Amino acid sequence: MATPFSEEQIRRYSRHIILPEVGGKGQRKLLSARVLLVGAGGLGSPAALYLAAAGVGTLGIVDFDEVDMSNLQRQILHRVQTVGRPKVESAAQTIASLNPDVRVIPHAEALTSQNIMKIIADYDVIVDGCDNFATRYLINDACVFAGKPNVHGSIFRFEGQATVFHPERGCYRCLYPAPPPPGMVPSCQEAGVLGVLPGIVGTIQAIETIKLILNIGDSLINRLLLFDSLAMDFREVRTRKDPSCPVCGDNPTIHELIDYEEFCGLPTAVH
């Protein structure tokens, strides 16, 4: 027998519960769901806030950075009072003030080939809000190997994109077989980014995550949503699984995690 909602929960989630597509059963699914957010920055901030507000019961947050004043232009999880503190601590504090139903599991570490499989094992959905190609390919390959859906988002200056990768229906490598040459695509720190843009893309990631948990609607699987904020234009590109993909194709050639810095042509970090 399902545990009854408390009076506070009934009030908090009432607008979900009255939706036939969600209802009490769906809200219980959200409360029992476990979602991992990679990055507590521009994309992770709105995604985390809306998933927490929706009542997703467990949010893991991976980030090894500290809050900087320059983050506050777009990273709405953080506050002036948390500048200089680890982002995972700042995120946990903000989420606790929004919804005490939500358990935050901080992962104050960089994702690597050595730790990612252990970290993602306990989560139902992985939300990729990272800002570099090496981590994107790492997340992709790990999600394929673990059979986890990967809700992807990325931003650049005034443009963003979002999609959902499902191991059985294609992956990031099907769309982008190889990373761009080092230095070809500047970072947000180098090129800038409109502060509101990650709010839109990160919110789309939150919607897609909730739809996956509830198994409702038409997912962005095999659809790449492109957004141009200056033109206020949304476009959709149909994608497909690549039979020759080295990770998820018919005859995969990559069966274990690799050195993703080397794959992306980056200098190897010295620890």
N, C-alpha and C positions, 0 to 999 in steps of 0.2 A: 504494500500500500504506500502510495506516495506521501511524503511528508507534507503536511498542509502549510500553506504560506502563512507567515505572520501578518498581522494587520498592517504593519508598516510596509511589508513587501507587497501586499495587495494594493496599497495606495501608490507605492513607488512604481510598480509595473502595470498599473491599471490600463494604460493606453496600449500596452502590448497584449494584455490578457483579453481585451475586448476585440482584438483583431482575430477573425476566424482562422487565418493562416498561422497564427502564433498560439494564442490561447494559453491556458494554464500549462498544458503539456509542453508546448514550445518554450515557455519561460523556464520550466524545469530543465529542459535541455540546455538552455543558455547558462543556467546556474551551475550545471554540472560540467560544462565545457571547459577545455583547457587550451588556451591559445598562446603561442609564443610570438612576441614582437621582437624582431631583430632591428634594433635602433630605437632610441628614445629621443629622436630629433624631429625634423620637420614633418616627416610622414608618420613616424611612430606616435607623435604627440596627439594628433586628432584621432588616429585609429585607436589608441589606448583610451582616450577620454570617452569616445562613443561606445566602445566595447564595454568599458566599465559601467557607463550609465545604463547600458542595455542589460546589465546583470550577468555578463560572462564571468563565471565564478572564479576562474583562475587565469591570471595573466602573468606569463613569464616575460621578463624584459631583459634583453641582452644589450649592454652598452658599457664600455670601459672608460668613457670620457667623463669630464667634469663640465658643469654648466658654466658657460662663458656669456658675458654681456651681449656679445654679438648673436647669440642663439635666440634671444628673447624677441627678435623681430618676427619669428615664425614658429619657434618651438614652444607651443602654448602649454605644455606640461610644466614648464619651469617658471620661476618667479625671481624677482630681484633678490629676495631673501635667500635663495638657494644658489646664487652665483658662487662658484668655487667648490660646491659640493658634488659628489658623484651623481650623474644623471639618474641612475637607478634609484638612489635614495630620494632625490627630488621627485621623480615620477611616482614612487610609492606614497610619498606624503600627499601629493595632489590627488591621487586616486582614492586614498583613504578618506580624504575630506569630501569626495564626491559620492562614494558608495562603499560603506563598510562591509557590504556583502562580498566584495571582491578581495580575493587573496592575491597579493602580488609576490611573485618569486623573482628576486633580483639575481641576475647573472652578470656580475661586474667583471667581465672578462671579454677578450676578443675571441670570436669564433675561429677555430682552426680545424684542420683535418683530424687533429688528435681528440678534440672535445665535442665536436658538433653532434655526432651520432648519439652520444650519451645525453646531451642536453635536449635534443628534439624528441627523444624516445617517449617522453611523458606527455607530449602535447598532441592535440587533435589536428590543429591547423597552424601553419607557419606563415607569418606575415612579414614579408621582406620589405623593410624600409631602410635598407643600407644605402651607402653613398659611394660604393666603389665596385668595380667589376670583379675583382678577385673574390670578394665575399658573395656577390651574386651567383657566380659559378659554383662556389662552394655550397651555398644554400641549395641551389638547384640540384646538384648531384646527390647531396645528402637526402633531400626530399624524395628523389627518385628511388634511391636505395632503400629508404625507410617506408616508402609508399604513402607519403604525406602530401596533402595539397599545399601548394605554395601560392599565396596571394601576393602578387608582385606589384610594386609601384615604383616609379622613378620620376624625377623632375629635372628641368634644366631651364634656367632663366625664366621664360614666360610659358613654358610648355611642359606637359606631363603626360604620363601614360600609365595604364593599369590593365592587368589581366590576371587570370587564374591558371596556373599550371597544374594539371593532374597527371600523375605518373603514367596512367594508361592511355592518355590522350595528348601527350606531347609535353615538352619541357622548354626551359629557357634556351637550351642549346639548339632546339629545333628552330627557334626564331632567330637566334644570334649564335651561329656555329663557332665563331671566333671573336675574341674581344678586339676592340680597336687598338691600334698601335699606342704605346704609352705616350701621353701628352697630347693626343689628338682631341680628346674630349676633356675640357677643363672642369675642375670641380666647382661647386657652388661658391667656395671661398675665392676662387679665381675669377669666375664669370658672373657671380651674383645670382640671386633668385628673388622673384616677387614673393613677398612674405605670405600672401594669402594662398598662393598656388599649392603648396603642400597640404594646406587645409582641405582643399577640394579633392586632391588625389588620395590623401590619407583617409578621408571620409568614405570615398568610394571603396577603398580597401576594407574598411569596417563593414560596409553594407555587404560586400561579397563574402566576408567571413561569417557574418550572421546568417546569410542565405545558405552557406555550406552547412553550418551547424543545424539549421532547421530543415534543410533539404527542401527549400522552397524556391520558386522563381526560376529564371533562366540565368545561369551563371555565366561569367565572362570566360569560361573555359573555351579555348579555340577562338576567342575574340580579343583583339587588342584595341582598347579604347584610347584614343589620342585626343588630348585637350590643348587648345591654343587659347590662352587667356586673353591675349590682345584682340583676337578676332572673335572671342567668345564662341568658339566653334568646337563641337565634338564630332569626331570621325571614328569610324569603326573599320578595322581591317580583320578579315577572316584569316585565321591561322590553322595549321594542321600539324599533326604528328609527322615527323620526318622519318621514313623507314630506315634511312641510313644514319640516323643520329647515333653517335658513339656511346651514348649513355642509355637512352630509352628506345632505340630503334630495334629493328628485327634481329640484328646480329651485333649487339653492343660490343665495343672493344675496350671500354673503360668499365672496370668492375670494382674499383676501389677509389677512395679519395686520393687526389694527387696534390702536388705543390702548386697552389693557385696563384701565388705571386709569380712564380716562374712561368706558368701558363699565360699570364697576362703581361709578361715581359717586364715585371717590376723587380727592382733589386731586393735580394733576400734580406729580411730584417735580422739584425744582430741582437741576440738576447743575452 
